[in-house]
Amino acid sequence: ITYNCSMVVFAKILYWLSLLVIFYTYFGYGILMAIWARLAGKAKMPVRHPGELPKVTILVPAYNEATVLGAKIRNCLNLNYPRDLMDVLVITDGSDDGSPDIVRAFPQVRLIHSAERLGKAAAINKAMLTIESPIVLLTDANSVVNPEAVRSLVAHYSDEHIGAVSGEK
């Protein structure tokens, strides 16, 4: 069998490119991001003065979260943020485990309950229609929010080019 030299070269190039893509997928991207982060340095945390703090709504979508919902609400109510600038809204989408009753035990927390289960995205969309604050902090019922998280997150919005901020679990 005779091989065309150009086909052998093409096959070798294709082989090495394929290996390179696989390496980049598993290792290269992480290495590149680590280098970029090191070169960029730590960004200075923006600071907002207390008089400049915006109104914030903490949105907690919950489906059958009765085992953690009370602790979650207490966590939200104990965050280091002025109470008059912070609303807590829990939406229980199709919950049938008593979750709505747990929320009702906290009069300072708003509840939206839907007997029909439409899913988390639909619940969030429904809740967003009722929120008037400029900033919404979305958090799961089973996660604990650091007491300083709201202040840290809203500080970034002092830059008008910032449209979203993410925390870390």
C-alpha positions as CSV (number, residue, x, y, z in Angstrom):
1,I,0.0,0.0,0.0
2,T,1.3,3.4,-0.9
3,Y,0.5,6.4,1.2
4,N,0.2,9.9,-0.1
5,C,2.7,12.0,1.8
6,S,0.2,14.9,2.2
7,M,-2.4,12.6,3.8
8,V,0.1,11.3,6.4
9,V,1.1,14.9,7.2
10,F,-2.6,15.8,7.5
11,A,-3.3,12.8,9.7
12,K,-0.5,13.8,12.0
13,I,-1.6,17.4,12.3
14,L,-5.2,16.2,13.0
15,Y,-3.9,13.8,15.7
16,W,-1.9,16.4,17.5
17,L,-4.6,19.0,17.2
18,S,-7.1,16.5,18.7
19,L,-4.7,15.9,21.6
20,L,-4.3,19.6,22.1
21,V,-8.0,20.2,22.3
22,I,-8.4,17.4,24.8
23,F,-5.5,18.7,26.9
24,Y,-7.0,22.2,26.8
25,T,-10.4,21.0,27.8
26,Y,-9.1,19.2,30.9
27,F,-6.1,21.2,31.9
28,G,-5.4,24.1,29.7
29,Y,-8.4,26.3,30.5
30,G,-7.7,25.9,34.3
31,I,-4.0,26.8,33.8
32,L,-4.9,29.7,31.6
33,M,-7.4,31.1,34.2
34,A,-4.9,30.6,37.0
35,I,-2.3,32.6,35.1
36,W,-4.8,35.3,34.2
37,A,-6.0,35.6,37.8
38,R,-2.5,35.9,39.0
39,L,-1.6,38.6,36.4
40,A,-4.8,40.5,37.0
41,G,-4.3,40.6,40.7
42,K,-7.0,41.0,43.3
43,A,-9.6,43.5,42.5
44,K,-10.2,46.1,45.2
45,M,-13.5,45.5,47.0
46,P,-15.8,48.5,46.3
47,V,-17.2,50.2,49.5
48,R,-20.6,51.7,49.9
49,H,-21.4,54.0,52.7
50,P,-24.4,53.2,54.9
51,G,-26.4,56.1,53.5
52,E,-26.0,54.8,49.9
53,L,-27.2,51.2,50.6
54,P,-29.9,50.1,48.2
55,K,-33.1,48.2,49.0
56,V,-32.5,44.4,48.6
57,T,-34.9,41.5,48.4
58,I,-33.7,38.1,49.4
59,L,-35.6,35.5,47.3
60,V,-35.8,32.0,48.6
61,P,-37.6,29.5,46.2
62,A,-38.5,26.4,48.2
63,Y,-40.1,23.1,47.3
64,N,-40.7,20.8,50.3
65,E,-37.9,22.4,52.4
66,A,-39.7,22.2,55.8
67,T,-36.6,20.6,57.4
68,V,-34.4,23.6,56.6
69,L,-36.7,26.5,56.0
70,G,-36.9,27.8,59.6
71,A,-33.1,28.0,59.9
72,K,-32.9,29.6,56.5
73,I,-35.3,32.3,57.4
74,R,-33.5,33.0,60.7
75,N,-30.3,33.2,58.8
76,C,-31.7,35.7,56.4
77,L,-33.2,37.8,59.2
78,N,-29.8,37.9,61.0
79,L,-27.8,39.3,58.0
80,N,-25.8,42.4,58.6
81,Y,-28.0,44.7,56.5
82,P,-30.5,47.4,57.6
83,R,-33.9,45.7,58.2
84,D,-35.7,48.6,56.6
85,L,-33.8,48.1,53.4
86,M,-34.1,44.3,53.2
87,D,-37.2,42.2,52.4
88,V,-37.2,38.4,52.6
89,L,-39.5,36.7,50.2
90,V,-40.1,32.9,50.2
91,I,-42.0,31.3,47.3
92,T,-43.1,27.7,48.0
93,D,-43.9,26.1,44.7
94,G,-46.2,23.1,45.1
95,S,-44.9,22.4,48.6
96,D,-47.0,19.9,50.6
97,D,-44.8,19.3,53.6
98,G,-45.9,22.3,55.7
99,S,-43.3,24.7,54.3
100,P,-45.8,27.6,53.8
101,D,-46.9,27.2,57.5
102,I,-43.2,27.6,58.6
103,V,-42.9,30.8,56.6
104,R,-46.2,32.1,58.0
105,A,-44.6,31.8,61.5
106,F,-42.3,34.7,60.6
107,P,-44.6,37.8,60.1
108,Q,-41.7,39.9,58.7
109,V,-41.2,37.5,55.8
110,R,-43.4,37.6,52.7
111,L,-44.8,34.3,51.3
112,I,-46.0,33.4,47.9
113,H,-47.5,30.0,47.8
114,S,-48.6,28.1,44.8
115,A,-50.4,24.8,45.2
116,E,-49.4,23.8,41.7
117,R,-45.7,22.7,41.1
118,L,-44.4,24.5,38.0
119,G,-40.7,24.2,38.8
120,K,-38.0,26.5,40.2
121,A,-37.7,28.8,37.2
122,A,-41.4,29.4,37.1
123,A,-41.5,30.1,40.8
124,I,-38.6,32.6,40.5
125,N,-40.3,34.3,37.5
126,K,-43.6,34.6,39.4
127,A,-41.8,36.1,42.5
128,M,-39.9,38.6,40.4
129,L,-43.1,40.1,39.2
130,T,-43.8,41.2,42.8
131,I,-40.4,42.5,43.7
132,E,-39.8,46.3,43.6
133,S,-36.2,46.5,45.0
134,P,-33.4,47.2,42.5
135,I,-31.3,44.3,43.8
136,V,-32.4,40.7,44.3
137,L,-30.3,38.1,46.2
138,L,-31.4,34.6,45.1
139,T,-30.5,31.9,47.5
140,D,-31.5,28.3,48.0
141,A,-33.3,27.2,51.1
142,N,-30.6,24.7,52.1
143,S,-27.6,27.2,52.0
144,V,-26.4,29.5,54.7
145,V,-25.6,33.1,53.8
146,N,-22.6,34.7,55.4
147,P,-23.7,37.7,57.6
148,E,-21.6,40.1,55.5
149,A,-22.7,38.7,52.1
150,V,-25.4,41.2,51.3
151,R,-23.1,44.2,52.0
152,S,-20.3,42.6,50.0
153,L,-22.6,41.8,47.0
154,V,-24.3,45.2,46.8
155,A,-21.0,47.1,47.0
156,H,-20.2,45.9,43.5
157,Y,-23.4,47.7,42.2
158,S,-21.8,51.1,42.8
159,D,-20.2,50.5,39.4
160,E,-23.0,51.1,36.8
161,H,-21.4,48.6,34.5
162,I,-22.0,45.7,36.9
163,G,-25.2,43.8,36.1
164,A,-24.9,40.7,38.2
165,V,-22.8,39.5,41.1
166,S,-22.3,35.9,42.3
167,G,-21.4,34.6,45.6
168,E,-19.7,31.4,46.4
169,K,-21.1,28.3,48.2
